[in-house]
Amino acid sequence: MSTQVTLEMIYAEVRRVNERLRLIEDVIEEVVVKGLPEVSVSKGKIKEIEGSIQEMKKGSCITLEELKSAP
């Protein structure tokens, strides 16, 4: 018995994988945030942190090595 794989089937699987990855990212973010000590943070700093999280989710980040070698 042969099952024919269609582009729609592949696309549906990619969507499911992307959704699972998003959920995993959300869980990791929650664990990290809960593991941090509670401190008072300004609204500006909160916006900066939220922006950084969004950049990471988009893949807009650099490696630690790149950061270390920056002037």
KADADA-V324106 format. One record per residue. RES is the residue in one letter. NEAR is the number of other ideal C-beta (glycine too) atoms within 8 Angstrom. Layout:
# KADADA-V324106
res=RES near=NEAR
res=RES near=NEAR
This chain:
# KADADA-V324106
res=M near=2
res=S near=3
res=T near=4
res=Q near=4
res=V near=5
res=T near=6
res=L near=5
res=E near=6
res=M near=8
res=I near=9
res=Y near=8
res=A near=8
res=E near=8
res=V near=8
res=R near=8
res=R near=8
res=V near=8
res=N near=8
res=E near=8
res=R near=8
res=L near=8
res=R near=8
res=L near=8
res=I near=8
res=E near=9
res=D near=8
res=V near=8
res=I near=8
res=E near=9
res=E near=8
res=V near=8
res=V near=8
res=V near=7
res=K near=6
res=G near=5
res=L near=7
res=P near=3
res=E near=3
res=V near=5
res=S near=3
res=V near=6
res=S near=6
res=K near=5
res=G near=6
res=K near=8
res=I near=9
res=K near=8
res=E near=8
res=I near=9
res=E near=8
res=G near=8
res=S near=8
res=I near=9
res=Q near=8
res=E near=9
res=M near=9
res=K near=7
res=K near=6
res=G near=5
res=S near=5
res=C near=6
res=I near=4
res=T near=6
res=L near=5
res=E near=6
res=E near=8
res=L near=8
res=K near=6
res=S near=5
res=A near=5
res=P near=1
